[in-house]
Amino acid sequence: MISYAGLWDTMRQKGVTQHTLIRKYSISPAQITRSKRNERISTHTLEVFFQILDCRAEDVMEYVRDEE
């Protein structure tokens, strides 16, 4: 599973809110919800997050092995 927990930490550090993502950067609320649920999001959306937050992939997402 891909965890987007780092996204929320990075947003907090950079002072970027969900409201800012939606209003200023036109990020779809559905994409934000998908990332909150650790569901699949497009590479385009990830690239936009990297640009907005001026960060790297490892600052936003992490692979977490599923428990078997």
C-alpha positions as YAML, in Angstrom:
chain: A
units: angstrom
residues:
- id: 1
  name: MET
  ca: [0.00, 0.00, 0.00]
- id: 2
  name: ILE
  ca: [1.10, 3.56, -0.60]
- id: 3
  name: SER
  ca: [0.71, 5.80, 2.44]
- id: 4
  name: TYR
  ca: [0.31, 9.53, 1.94]
- id: 5
  name: ALA
  ca: [0.83, 10.38, 5.62]
- id: 6
  name: GLY
  ca: [3.93, 12.34, 4.63]
- id: 7
  name: LEU
  ca: [1.79, 14.61, 2.47]
- id: 8
  name: TRP
  ca: [-0.05, 15.94, 5.51]
- id: 9
  name: ASP
  ca: [3.17, 16.39, 7.50]
- id: 10
  name: THR
  ca: [4.82, 18.23, 4.60]
- id: 11
  name: MET
  ca: [1.76, 20.42, 4.09]
- id: 12
  name: ARG
  ca: [1.81, 21.32, 7.78]
- id: 13
  name: GLN
  ca: [5.53, 22.18, 7.64]
- id: 14
  name: LYS
  ca: [5.04, 24.34, 4.53]
- id: 15
  name: GLY
  ca: [1.90, 26.04, 5.85]
- id: 16
  name: VAL
  ca: [-0.30, 24.73, 3.04]
- id: 17
  name: THR
  ca: [-3.91, 23.83, 3.90]
- id: 18
  name: GLN
  ca: [-6.47, 21.72, 2.11]
- id: 19
  name: HIS
  ca: [-8.40, 24.91, 1.48]
- id: 20
  name: THR
  ca: [-5.32, 26.40, -0.23]
- id: 21
  name: LEU
  ca: [-4.94, 23.31, -2.43]
- id: 22
  name: ILE
  ca: [-8.56, 23.57, -3.54]
- id: 23
  name: ARG
  ca: [-8.93, 27.33, -3.94]
- id: 24
  name: LYS
  ca: [-5.49, 28.50, -5.03]
- id: 25
  name: TYR
  ca: [-4.23, 25.45, -6.92]
- id: 26
  name: SER
  ca: [-7.54, 23.95, -8.14]
- id: 27
  name: ILE
  ca: [-6.84, 20.52, -6.68]
- id: 28
  name: SER
  ca: [-9.99, 18.45, -6.74]
- id: 29
  name: PRO
  ca: [-11.50, 17.73, -3.32]
- id: 30
  name: ALA
  ca: [-11.92, 14.14, -4.55]
- id: 31
  name: GLN
  ca: [-8.14, 13.85, -5.03]
- id: 32
  name: ILE
  ca: [-7.56, 15.13, -1.51]
- id: 33
  name: THR
  ca: [-10.06, 12.60, -0.15]
- id: 34
  name: ARG
  ca: [-8.40, 9.79, -2.11]
- id: 35
  name: SER
  ca: [-5.00, 10.69, -0.68]
- id: 36
  name: LYS
  ca: [-6.46, 10.85, 2.85]
- id: 37
  name: ARG
  ca: [-7.76, 7.31, 2.37]
- id: 38
  name: ASN
  ca: [-4.43, 6.14, 0.90]
- id: 39
  name: GLU
  ca: [-6.22, 5.30, -2.34]
- id: 40
  name: ARG
  ca: [-4.67, 5.55, -5.79]
- id: 41
  name: ILE
  ca: [-4.03, 9.03, -7.13]
- id: 42
  name: SER
  ca: [-2.60, 9.93, -10.50]
- id: 43
  name: THR
  ca: [1.05, 10.67, -11.12]
- id: 44
  name: HIS
  ca: [-0.09, 14.04, -12.44]
- id: 45
  name: THR
  ca: [-1.66, 14.87, -9.07]
- id: 46
  name: LEU
  ca: [1.52, 13.73, -7.31]
- id: 47
  name: GLU
  ca: [3.60, 15.95, -9.58]
- id: 48
  name: VAL
  ca: [1.36, 18.92, -8.75]
- id: 49
  name: PHE
  ca: [1.80, 18.22, -5.01]
- id: 50
  name: PHE
  ca: [5.60, 18.10, -5.50]
- id: 51
  name: GLN
  ca: [5.52, 21.44, -7.33]
- id: 52
  name: ILE
  ca: [3.24, 23.17, -4.83]
- id: 53
  name: LEU
  ca: [5.15, 21.90, -1.80]
- id: 54
  name: ASP
  ca: [8.59, 22.08, -3.44]
- id: 55
  name: CYS
  ca: [9.40, 18.61, -2.18]
- id: 56
  name: ARG
  ca: [10.39, 15.10, -3.23]
- id: 57
  name: ALA
  ca: [8.34, 11.91, -3.54]
- id: 58
  name: GLU
  ca: [9.61, 10.55, -0.22]
- id: 59
  name: ASP
  ca: [8.30, 13.69, 1.51]
- id: 60
  name: VAL
  ca: [4.77, 12.88, 0.35]
- id: 61
  name: MET
  ca: [4.40, 9.12, 0.02]
- id: 62
  name: GLU
  ca: [5.81, 5.86, 1.32]
- id: 63
  name: TYR
  ca: [5.40, 2.21, 0.40]
- id: 64
  name: VAL
  ca: [4.07, 0.19, 3.33]
- id: 65
  name: ARG
  ca: [4.04, -3.58, 2.99]
- id: 66
  name: ASP
  ca: [0.58, -5.08, 3.50]
- id: 67
  name: GLU
  ca: [0.24, -7.42, 6.46]
- id: 68
  name: GLU
  ca: [-0.41, -10.97, 5.33]
...
